[in-house]
Amino acid sequence: MITLKEALQLSSEEIKNLREELKTKIKKSNIGAYVEQLTNSDISISGEGIPIAIKDNINVKNWEITCSSNILKGYVSPYNATVIENLEKAGLSAFGRTNMDEFAMGSSTESSCYGKTLNPVDNSKVPGGSSGGSAAAVAGGIAIAALGTDTGGSIRQPAAYCGCVGMKPTYGRVSRYGITAYSSSLDQCGPITQNVEDAAILYDIISGHDVKDSTSANIEYTKVSENLNSDRKLTIAVIENFIEQASSEVKNGFNKAVEALKEAGHTIVYKNMVDTSKILSSYYIVATAEASANLSRFDGVRYGNRKGNGGLKDMYTQTKSQGFGPEVQKRIMLGSFVLSSGYYDAYYIKAQKVRHLIKDEYEEIFKEADLILSPVSPTTAPEFGSFKTSLEMYLSDIYTISINLAGLPAISLPVDKDNSGMPVGVQLIGKAYDEQTVFDGALSLEKTVNYTK
């Protein structure tokens, strides 16, 4: 598949041919990366630019946008998200809706109402989630690049499972206007691409201040892709107590990345952080609390699928019971519980204090380091059905969620393969708004490990 950098050099006629070729490839593919593949419908198209796959929770004008949930089936977006507007200004266009975990709640893309997406490396394995469709499309050669969203690792984890590059920007760096919210203080939109340079190019295109988003950072912005420098020598911290919980194959890949960074002339320092169980607890309290508030709008009155004909209460009950899947219902209930009278202080306030502690710990490490290196997931991509409980699924995010709680930028890239040929990914975490260093470090690591599919 042509890279984004190469595609930007094409003439309008060549782009037209590329779009037709991509349509044919998508029809022949059986991995279910796109909603259109799972529903046997024509690929959704907007504009005539370089085709970029779009996660099904990002609004594109005149597209059906459902967040892969029954409750939103039939909802057609009346407007474009800011990231879509930014794509179009740069000569890129939305092309196809990628499958996802329902309302971005999941780590395997199994909770989608359309069915599951297969990992292109091994079809018996999950592609990760919630942006599993976006990662599978890029890794499977049926997308040049894609947009995903990351609430607790939902860009980085599927990118690691599928063997491509996934980047989560600093909170506030990319506008959330027009992106269906899961957890408003954690969500960020970011690129999933074939390599680090493409990720920098797409990040530059979608980022920037937006008056329509009150959480958008109004700060000076310098383009990253034009200033990429893999020769910078950086101090990179390794969180020792994080590595202990990883599988032996992930540890091997991680150690390979550490050696590659040393070989490239970077300085490695070793640090410890707050116990991952506290990070996990804090994240799921904050995320579910915000989700219960955000998803209350889906009640059958304004959007999508309306059920029940026995009056208002019946409509609310039937719409939500039939519209939301089990995982979404579980998280709404948990979020409503931690916000309820008598439990708010015991759970939600305590979780916010732990969140502050996590942010402080990162700031302390960044006094001595430019970047932090960490695994993305404790294991490589598991087989379908291997998560027997929700808790097992939540544990697959232990390395990614603290970055969202602290609002930091991070990039995931493949560095090795396990014994069965599945990709092993690592992530580099940077200081807030210092995406340049994140991309520079990632480019250096990418060149040194020289990962091949």
C-alpha positions as CSV (number, residue, x, y, z in Angstrom):
1,M,0.0,0.0,0.0
2,I,1.2,3.5,-0.9
3,T,2.2,5.6,2.1
4,L,0.5,8.9,3.0
5,K,3.7,10.8,2.2
6,E,3.7,9.3,-1.3
7,A,0.0,9.8,-1.8
8,L,0.4,13.5,-1.2
9,Q,2.6,13.7,-4.3
10,L,-0.1,12.2,-6.6
11,S,-2.0,14.1,-9.3
12,S,-5.8,14.3,-9.1
13,E,-6.1,11.6,-11.8
14,E,-3.8,9.3,-9.9
15,I,-5.8,9.9,-6.7
16,K,-9.0,9.0,-8.6
17,N,-7.4,5.7,-9.7
18,L,-6.1,5.0,-6.2
19,R,-9.7,5.4,-4.8
20,E,-11.0,3.0,-7.3
21,E,-8.3,0.4,-6.6
22,L,-9.0,0.8,-2.8
23,K,-12.7,0.2,-3.3
24,T,-11.9,-3.1,-5.2
25,K,-9.4,-4.1,-2.5
26,I,-11.9,-3.5,0.3
27,K,-14.6,-5.6,-1.5
28,K,-12.2,-8.5,-1.8
29,S,-11.0,-8.3,1.8
30,N,-12.7,-10.5,4.4
31,I,-11.3,-9.0,7.7
32,G,-14.4,-6.8,8.4
33,A,-12.3,-3.7,9.1
34,Y,-15.0,-1.5,7.6
35,V,-18.7,-1.4,8.6
36,E,-19.5,-1.5,4.9
37,Q,-17.8,-4.9,4.6
38,L,-19.9,-6.2,7.5
39,T,-23.2,-4.8,6.1
40,N,-22.4,-5.7,2.4
41,S,-22.9,-2.0,1.4
42,D,-21.0,0.4,-0.8
43,I,-18.1,2.2,0.9
44,S,-19.1,5.6,2.3
45,I,-17.4,8.5,0.4
46,S,-17.0,12.2,1.1
47,G,-15.1,14.4,-1.2
48,E,-12.5,13.4,-3.9
49,G,-9.2,13.7,-2.0
50,I,-6.7,11.1,-0.7
51,P,-8.8,8.4,1.0
52,I,-8.5,8.2,4.8
53,A,-10.5,5.6,6.8
54,I,-12.7,7.1,9.6
55,K,-13.7,5.5,12.9
56,D,-17.5,5.1,13.1
57,N,-17.8,7.6,16.0
58,I,-16.5,10.6,14.0
59,N,-19.2,12.7,12.3
60,V,-19.0,13.0,8.5
61,K,-21.8,15.0,6.9
62,N,-24.5,12.9,5.2
63,W,-23.0,9.6,6.5
64,E,-24.8,7.2,8.9
65,I,-22.7,7.4,12.1
66,T,-23.6,4.8,14.7
67,C,-20.6,4.3,17.0
68,S,-21.3,0.6,16.1
69,S,-24.4,0.6,18.3
70,N,-27.9,-0.4,17.6
71,I,-29.2,2.6,19.4
72,L,-27.8,5.0,16.7
73,K,-28.7,3.0,13.6
74,G,-30.4,5.3,11.1
75,Y,-28.8,8.5,12.4
76,V,-27.3,10.5,9.6
77,S,-24.9,13.2,10.6
78,P,-25.9,16.7,9.5
79,Y,-22.3,18.1,9.9
80,N,-18.6,17.4,9.7
81,A,-16.4,17.0,12.8
82,T,-13.5,19.5,12.9
83,V,-11.0,16.8,12.1
84,I,-12.9,16.0,8.9
85,E,-12.9,19.7,7.9
86,N,-9.1,19.7,8.5
87,L,-8.6,16.7,6.3
88,E,-10.5,18.3,3.5
89,K,-8.5,21.5,3.7
90,A,-5.3,19.4,3.2
91,G,-6.7,17.5,0.2
92,L,-7.6,14.4,2.1
93,S,-11.1,12.9,2.3
94,A,-13.1,10.6,4.6
95,F,-13.4,7.2,2.9
96,G,-15.2,4.3,4.7
97,R,-16.4,3.8,8.2
98,T,-14.2,1.6,10.3
99,N,-15.6,-0.9,12.8
100,M,-15.2,-0.3,16.5
101,D,-16.2,-1.5,20.0
102,E,-19.7,-0.1,20.7
103,F,-19.3,3.5,21.8
104,A,-15.5,2.9,22.1
105,M,-16.1,0.6,25.1
106,G,-13.9,-2.4,24.7
107,S,-10.4,-3.7,23.8
108,S,-11.1,-6.2,21.1
109,T,-13.8,-4.7,18.7
110,E,-16.0,-7.7,19.6
111,S,-18.8,-5.5,21.1
112,S,-19.7,-3.9,17.7
113,C,-23.3,-4.4,16.7
114,Y,-22.1,-5.2,13.2
115,G,-19.9,-8.2,14.1
116,K,-16.2,-8.6,14.8
117,T,-13.2,-7.4,12.9
118,L,-10.4,-9.9,12.3
119,N,-6.7,-9.3,12.9
120,P,-5.0,-9.2,9.5
121,V,-1.9,-10.9,10.8
122,D,-3.8,-13.9,12.1
123,N,-7.6,-14.1,11.6
124,S,-8.1,-16.1,14.8
125,K,-6.8,-13.2,16.9
126,V,-8.5,-9.9,17.9
127,P,-7.4,-6.7,16.3
128,G,-7.6,-4.8,19.6
129,G,-10.0,-2.0,20.4
130,S,-11.8,0.2,20.4
131,S,-10.3,1.4,17.1
132,G,-9.8,-2.2,15.9
133,G,-11.3,-1.5,12.5
134,S,-9.0,1.5,11.8
135,A,-5.8,-0.5,12.8
136,A,-6.9,-3.6,10.9
137,A,-7.6,-1.6,7.7
138,V,-4.1,0.0,7.8
139,A,-2.3,-3.2,8.7
140,G,-4.3,-5.2,6.2
141,G,-3.4,-2.9,3.3
142,I,-6.9,-1.7,2.7
143,A,-6.3,1.9,4.0
144,I,-3.5,4.3,3.4
145,A,-4.1,5.7,6.9
146,A,-7.0,6.0,9.4
147,L,-8.3,8.1,12.2
148,G,-9.1,6.5,15.5
149,T,-10.0,7.8,19.0
150,D,-8.1,7.0,22.2
151,T,-9.8,7.1,25.6
152,G,-7.5,4.6,27.4
153,G,-5.4,3.2,24.7
154,S,-7.9,2.7,21.9
155,I,-5.5,3.8,19.2
156,R,-2.2,2.5,20.6
157,Q,-3.4,-1.0,21.7
158,P,-5.0,-2.0,18.3
159,A,-2.0,-0.6,16.4
160,A,0.3,-2.7,18.6
161,Y,-1.8,-5.8,18.1
162,C,-2.0,-5.4,14.3
163,G,1.6,-4.2,13.7
164,C,1.1,-0.5,12.6
165,V,1.8,2.9,14.2
166,G,-0.8,4.6,16.4
167,M,-0.5,8.0,18.0
168,K,-2.5,9.7,20.8
169,P,-1.9,13.5,21.0
170,T,-1.8,15.6,24.1
171,Y,-5.4,16.2,25.5
172,G,-6.7,19.4,23.8
173,R,-4.3,19.3,20.8
174,V,-6.9,17.8,18.4
175,S,-10.5,19.1,18.4
176,R,-13.1,16.8,19.8
177,Y,-16.0,18.7,18.1
178,G,-18.1,16.2,16.2
179,I,-16.6,13.1,17.8
180,T,-19.1,11.2,19.9
181,A,-18.0,11.4,23.5
182,Y,-17.3,8.4,25.7
183,S,-15.3,10.1,28.4
184,S,-14.9,13.8,27.7
185,S,-11.8,14.4,29.9
186,L,-9.9,11.4,28.4
187,D,-10.9,11.2,24.7
188,Q,-8.5,12.2,21.9
189,C,-8.6,11.7,18.2
190,G,-5.3,10.6,16.5
191,P,-3.7,8.9,13.5
192,I,-3.2,5.2,12.7
193,T,-0.6,4.8,9.9
194,Q,1.9,2.6,8.3
195,N,4.9,4.4,9.7
196,V,6.0,7.1,12.0
197,E,6.5,9.8,9.4
198,D,2.9,9.3,8.0
199,A,1.6,9.6,11.6
200,A,3.4,12.9,12.0
201,I,2.0,14.2,8.7
202,L,-1.6,13.2,9.6
203,Y,-1.2,14.5,13.1
204,D,-0.1,17.9,11.7
205,I,-3.2,18.0,9.5
206,I,-5.8,17.2,12.2
207,S,-4.4,19.2,15.1
208,G,-4.8,22.8,16.1
209,H,-7.0,25.1,18.1
210,D,-10.8,25.0,17.5
211,V,-13.2,27.6,18.9
212,K,-16.0,25.0,18.7
213,D,-14.3,22.8,21.4
214,S,-14.0,24.4,24.8
215,T,-11.3,21.9,25.8
216,S,-9.1,22.7,22.7
217,A,-5.7,24.1,23.6
218,N,-5.2,27.6,22.3
219,I,-1.4,27.6,22.2
220,E,1.3,28.2,19.5
221,Y,1.7,25.3,17.1
222,T,4.7,24.3,15.0
223,K,4.4,21.6,12.4
224,V,6.1,18.3,13.5
225,S,6.5,16.5,10.2
226,E,8.7,19.3,8.7
227,N,11.1,19.1,11.7
228,L,11.5,15.4,12.3
229,N,14.9,14.5,13.5
230,S,15.8,10.9,14.3
231,D,19.4,11.9,15.2
232,R,18.4,13.8,18.4
233,K,20.0,12.1,21.5
234,L,17.4,11.8,24.2
235,T,17.1,10.6,27.8
236,I,14.4,7.8,27.9
237,A,13.0,6.5,31.2
238,V,11.9,2.8,31.6
239,I,9.2,2.1,34.2
240,E,10.6,-1.0,35.9
241,N,7.5,-2.1,37.8
242,F,5.4,-1.9,34.6
243,I,7.5,-4.5,32.8
244,E,7.1,-7.1,35.6
245,Q,3.4,-7.8,34.6
246,A,4.2,-8.4,30.9
247,S,4.4,-11.8,29.2
248,S,7.9,-13.1,28.4
249,E,7.4,-12.4,24.7
250,V,6.4,-8.8,25.3
251,K,9.4,-8.5,27.7
252,N,11.7,-9.8,24.9
253,G,10.3,-7.2,22.5
254,F,10.6,-4.5,25.1
255,N,14.2,-5.4,25.9
256,K,15.0,-5.4,22.1
257,A,13.6,-1.8,21.9
258,V,15.7,-0.7,24.9
259,E,18.8,-2.1,23.3
260,A,17.9,-0.4,20.0
261,L,17.6,2.9,21.7
262,K,20.9,2.5,23.4
263,E,22.5,1.6,20.0
264,A,21.0,4.8,18.6
265,G,22.8,6.8,21.3
266,H,20.0,7.5,23.7
267,T,20.5,7.4,27.5
268,I,18.3,5.0,29.4
269,V,17.3,5.7,33.0
270,Y,15.1,3.4,35.3
271,K,12.1,4.6,37.3
272,N,9.1,3.3,39.2
273,M,5.5,4.5,39.2
274,V,2.2,4.0,41.2
275,D,0.9,0.5,41.2
276,T,-1.1,-0.3,38.0
277,S,-4.1,-1.6,40.0
278,K,-4.6,1.9,41.3
279,I,-4.3,3.3,37.8
280,L,-6.9,0.8,36.5
281,S,-9.4,1.6,39.4
282,S,-9.0,5.4,38.9
283,Y,-9.5,5.1,35.1
284,Y,-12.6,3.0,35.2
285,I,-14.3,5.1,37.8
286,V,-13.6,8.4,35.9
287,A,-14.4,6.9,32.4
288,T,-17.6,5.2,33.4
289,A,-18.9,8.2,35.4
290,E,-18.4,10.5,32.4
291,A,-19.8,7.9,30.0
292,S,-23.0,7.6,32.1
293,A,-23.5,11.4,31.7
294,N,-22.5,11.5,28.0
295,L,-24.7,8.5,26.9
296,S,-27.8,9.8,28.7
297,R,-28.7,11.8,25.6
298,F,-29.4,8.6,23.7
299,D,-32.9,8.1,24.9
300,G,-35.0,7.7,21.7
301,V,-36.2,11.3,21.8
302,R,-33.7,12.9,19.4
303,Y,-31.4,10.4,17.7
304,G,-31.4,7.0,16.0
305,N,-33.5,4.0,16.9
306,R,-36.7,4.6,19.0
307,K,-38.4,1.6,20.7
308,G,-41.4,1.2,23.0
309,N,-44.9,2.5,22.5
310,G,-46.3,2.5,26.1
311,G,-45.6,6.1,26.9
312,L,-42.4,8.1,27.8
313,K,-41.0,5.8,30.5
314,D,-41.5,2.7,28.3
315,M,-39.8,4.5,25.4
316,Y,-36.8,5.3,27.6
317,T,-36.6,1.8,29.0
318,Q,-37.1,-0.1,25.7
319,T,-34.8,2.2,23.6
320,K,-31.9,1.8,26.0
321,S,-32.5,-1.8,26.8
322,Q,-32.6,-2.8,23.1
323,G,-30.2,-0.2,21.8
324,F,-27.2,-0.5,24.1
325,G,-25.1,-3.7,24.2
326,P,-24.2,-5.5,27.5
327,E,-20.7,-3.9,27.9
328,V,-22.2,-0.4,27.4
329,Q,-25.0,-1.1,29.9
330,K,-22.5,-2.3,32.4
331,R,-20.4,0.8,32.2
332,I,-23.4,3.2,32.3
333,M,-24.6,1.4,35.5
334,L,-21.1,1.5,37.1
335,G,-20.8,5.2,36.2
336,S,-24.2,6.0,37.6
337,F,-23.4,4.1,40.8
338,V,-20.1,6.0,41.5
339,L,-21.8,9.3,40.9
340,S,-24.8,8.5,43.1
341,S,-25.4,10.2,46.4
342,G,-23.3,8.6,49.2
343,Y,-20.8,7.1,46.9
344,Y,-19.6,10.2,45.0
345,D,-16.9,11.0,47.6
346,A,-15.9,7.4,48.3
347,Y,-15.3,6.6,44.6
348,Y,-15.3,9.5,42.1
349,I,-13.5,12.1,44.3
350,K,-10.9,9.5,45.3
351,A,-10.4,8.5,41.7
352,Q,-9.7,12.1,40.7
353,K,-7.2,12.4,43.6
354,V,-5.4,9.3,42.3
355,R,-5.5,10.8,38.8
356,H,-3.7,13.9,40.1
357,L,-1.1,11.6,41.8
358,I,-0.5,9.9,38.4
359,K,0.0,13.2,36.7
360,D,2.4,14.4,39.4
361,E,4.5,11.1,39.1
362,Y,4.8,11.6,35.3
363,E,5.9,15.2,35.9
364,E,8.5,14.0,38.4
365,I,10.0,11.5,35.9
366,F,10.0,14.2,33.1
367,K,12.3,16.3,35.2
368,E,15.0,13.8,34.4
369,A,13.8,12.3,31.1
370,D,12.6,13.5,27.7
371,L,10.5,10.4,27.0
372,I,9.2,7.3,28.8
373,L,9.3,3.8,27.2
374,S,6.6,1.3,28.1
375,P,4.9,-1.8,26.8
376,V,1.5,-1.2,25.2
377,S,-0.2,-4.3,26.4
378,P,0.8,-7.2,28.8
379,T,0.5,-9.7,25.9
380,T,0.3,-9.8,22.1
381,A,-3.1,-10.0,20.5
382,P,-5.2,-12.8,22.2
383,E,-7.6,-15.1,20.4
384,F,-11.3,-14.3,20.1
385,G,-13.3,-15.2,23.2
386,S,-10.2,-15.3,25.4
387,F,-11.5,-12.5,27.6
388,K,-13.8,-14.5,29.9
389,T,-14.8,-11.5,32.0
390,S,-14.8,-7.7,31.6
391,L,-12.0,-7.4,34.2
392,E,-9.7,-9.6,32.0
393,M,-10.4,-7.2,29.1
394,Y,-9.8,-4.1,31.4
395,L,-6.4,-5.5,32.4
396,S,-5.2,-5.5,28.8
397,D,-5.2,-1.7,29.1
398,I,-3.0,-1.4,32.2
399,Y,-0.1,0.3,30.4
400,T,-2.1,2.7,28.2
401,I,-4.7,4.3,30.5
402,S,-2.4,6.3,32.8
403,I,-1.3,8.4,29.7
404,N,-5.0,9.4,29.2
405,L,-5.5,10.2,32.8
406,A,-2.5,12.5,32.7
407,G,-3.4,13.9,29.2
408,L,0.0,13.2,27.7
409,P,1.0,12.4,24.1
410,A,2.2,8.8,23.2
411,I,2.9,6.8,20.1
412,S,2.9,3.0,19.7
413,L,5.0,1.2,17.1
414,P,5.9,-2.5,16.4
415,V,9.4,-3.6,17.3
416,D,9.3,-7.4,17.3
417,K,7.2,-10.5,16.8
418,D,6.3,-13.3,19.2
419,N,6.8,-17.0,18.6
420,S,3.5,-17.2,16.5
421,G,4.5,-14.2,14.4
422,M,2.2,-11.7,16.1
423,P,3.5,-8.1,16.4
424,V,4.9,-6.8,19.7
425,G,4.4,-3.0,20.2
426,V,6.0,-0.5,22.6
427,Q,5.0,3.1,23.3
428,L,6.9,6.3,23.8
429,I,5.3,8.8,26.1
430,G,6.2,12.5,26.1
431,K,5.6,15.7,28.0
432,A,2.3,17.6,27.4
433,Y,2.4,19.4,24.0
434,D,5.9,18.0,23.2
435,E,4.8,15.9,20.3
436,Q,8.0,16.8,18.4
437,T,10.1,14.8,20.9
438,V,7.7,11.9,20.8
439,F,7.9,11.7,17.0
440,D,11.7,12.2,17.0
441,G,12.2,9.3,19.4
442,A,9.7,7.1,17.6
443,L,11.4,7.7,14.2
444,S,14.8,6.9,15.8
445,L,13.5,3.6,17.3
446,E,11.7,2.7,14.0
447,K,14.9,3.1,12.0
448,T,17.0,1.2,14.5
449,V,14.7,-1.9,15.0
450,N,13.8,-2.0,11.2
451,Y,10.6,-4.0,11.9
452,T,9.2,-5.8,8.8
453,K,5.7,-7.4,8.4
